[in-house]
Amino acid sequence: MYLVVCLICIMISIPGFVSKNGMTWWKGVIPIVNIYYFLKGLRISPILLMVLALGLIILPDRLFILTVMCIFLPFIITDTYGHGKIVGFIGLLAPFIIYPWIAYLSGTYIYEEEK
């Protein structure tokens, strides 16, 4: 149940995250494109993403990989948007509060825009 709540909160918050990355907000609404721009904004290694995606496709223990991703994601998000590890820990416990708060109310994107 926790993973479902975590994923729903991420999907609701992605348009806000994408608009803070410097893109238009509607790119965060289109289903596959929103995940691409969200992960591109987080600056996650493409090799790591490929390993995780192959793990979700091939390994029979998909729920374990998804759980690991949901554990580390709040810390990556809070670090990307200028908040500390304590906010990341709170995001781990209460994603339904922290993700929309960072996406729409607080936080600024700390990485420079690539030109």
PyMOL commands that set and color helices and strands:
alter all, ss='L'
color gray80, all
select helices_A, chain A and resi 2-20+25-28+31-42+46-58+62-80+85-93+95-105
alter helices_A, ss='H'
color red, helices_A
deselect
rebuild
show_as cartoon
